[in-house]
Amino acid sequence: MRIALAGDGSIKPICYVVHNSNNIPRSFLAQAPLAIVALLLVGYALHLPQPEAAHWKDRLRRIDFGGAITLVIALCALLLAMDRGGNVAWDDTVTVAALIVFAVFFPAFVLVELKLAKEPFAPKRIVANHTLAAAYLCNFFCVAGGVCLIFYVSLYVQAVLHRSAAEAGSALIPGTRFTSMSSYP
């Protein structure tokens, strides 16, 4: 994880310089050497156990298709409803229909995970654990706060200080650096 964060933090100044030279594809190509180094390091350092030899039909039966399908439908409906509600109207037919689809499919997902799935990807013993629930909530609010900070800092730099979008992005670099140095062991 630290490799990815170091690459993310080190590429932003390069992207800022390249973006201001009006050649955006170079900023993406500049990440290629760091990505190759990270890939080689992970391939060298990560030692995974050999998977058990099983027939492909047995492996296919272990996949929780019901949970995956209901979760994807529920989350897509929720995202559509939140987007349409904020941009069009909350009483719009598509928005209300998407909220109804979410209200139907999310409980269906919970039902599938708790009662029907042999190997659910959200097992009850993990989801209902109070210690883990506290960690989930803490992580959720930290990420939500970080997203808000990114939005409002860039909005402040552009709207109040009358700076460019690239300068607003460069104002976020110190936060990325501190995050990569402090939050991961």
CORZI-V158751 format. One record per backbone hydrogen bond with DSSP energy under -1.0 kcal/mol. NH is the residue of the N-H (numbers start at 1). CO is the residue of the C=O. If there is no record, write none. Layout:
nh:NH co:CO
nh:NH co:CO
This chain:
nh:5 co:1
nh:6 co:2
nh:7 co:3
nh:8 co:4
nh:9 co:5
nh:10 co:6
nh:11 co:7
nh:15 co:11
nh:16 co:12
nh:17 co:13
nh:18 co:14
nh:19 co:15
nh:20 co:16
nh:22 co:19
nh:23 co:18
nh:27 co:24
nh:29 co:25
nh:30 co:26
nh:32 co:29
nh:35 co:31
nh:36 co:32
nh:37 co:33
nh:38 co:34
nh:39 co:35
nh:40 co:36
nh:41 co:37
nh:42 co:38
nh:43 co:39
nh:44 co:40
nh:45 co:41
nh:46 co:42
nh:59 co:55
nh:60 co:56
nh:61 co:57
nh:65 co:63
nh:68 co:64
nh:69 co:65
nh:70 co:66
nh:71 co:67
nh:72 co:68
nh:73 co:69
nh:74 co:70
nh:75 co:71
nh:76 co:72
nh:77 co:73
nh:78 co:74
nh:79 co:75
nh:80 co:76
nh:81 co:77
nh:82 co:78
nh:83 co:79
nh:84 co:80
nh:85 co:81
nh:86 co:82
nh:87 co:83
nh:88 co:84
nh:89 co:84
nh:96 co:92
nh:97 co:93
nh:98 co:94
nh:99 co:95
nh:100 co:96
nh:101 co:97
nh:102 co:98
nh:103 co:99
nh:104 co:100
nh:105 co:101
nh:106 co:102
nh:108 co:104
nh:109 co:105
nh:110 co:106
nh:111 co:107
nh:112 co:108
nh:113 co:109
nh:114 co:110
nh:115 co:111
nh:117 co:112
nh:126 co:123
nh:127 co:123
nh:128 co:124
nh:133 co:129
nh:134 co:130
nh:135 co:131
nh:136 co:132
nh:137 co:133
nh:138 co:134
nh:139 co:135
nh:140 co:136
nh:141 co:137
nh:142 co:138
nh:143 co:139
nh:144 co:140
nh:145 co:141
nh:146 co:142
nh:147 co:143
nh:148 co:144
nh:149 co:145
nh:150 co:146
nh:151 co:147
nh:152 co:148
nh:153 co:149
nh:154 co:150
nh:155 co:151
nh:156 co:152
nh:157 co:153
nh:158 co:154
nh:159 co:155
nh:160 co:156
nh:161 co:156
nh:163 co:157
nh:168 co:164
nh:169 co:165
nh:170 co:166
nh:171 co:167
nh:172 co:169
nh:176 co:172
nh:177 co:173
nh:178 co:174
nh:179 co:175
nh:180 co:176
nh:181 co:177
nh:182 co:178
nh:183 co:179
